[in-house]
């Protein structure tokens, strides 16, 4: 997310595997969701982020990310930077 570069395919595969092993790690969840969205897999990305958007302690950052992914899915540009949302989520 923070390098602003398209990762190589093996990096995306490694990120998917890391998330599979540790789905409770917010940083992995957010990074994997952005990577899926970058690949056009918006429904999968949105499903990952809905978990964060329903956080009973602080749902706002997750809701913000969810809104961005929904905009991207509909063909609109994201209005917030990935870095800003990652900062809000503490990753």
WOTA-V29261 format. One record per backbone hydrogen bond with DSSP energy under -1.0 kcal/mol. CO is the residue of the C=O (numbers start at 0). NH is the residue of the N-H. If there is no record, write none. Layout:
# WOTA-V29261
{{CO;NH} {CO;NH}}
This chain:
# WOTA-V29261
{{7;11} {8;12} {9;13} {10;14} {11;15} {12;16} {13;17} {14;18} {15;19} {16;20} {17;21} {21;24} {24;28} {25;29} {26;30} {27;31} {28;32} {29;33} {30;34} {31;35} {32;36} {33;37} {34;38} {35;40} {36;39} {39;41} {40;44} {41;45} {42;46} {43;47} {44;48} {45;49} {48;52} {51;54} {58;62} {59;63} {60;64} {61;65} {62;66} {63;67} {64;68} {65;69} {66;70} {67;71} {68;72} {69;73} {70;75} {71;74} {80;84} {81;85} {82;86} {83;87} {84;88} {85;90} {86;89}}
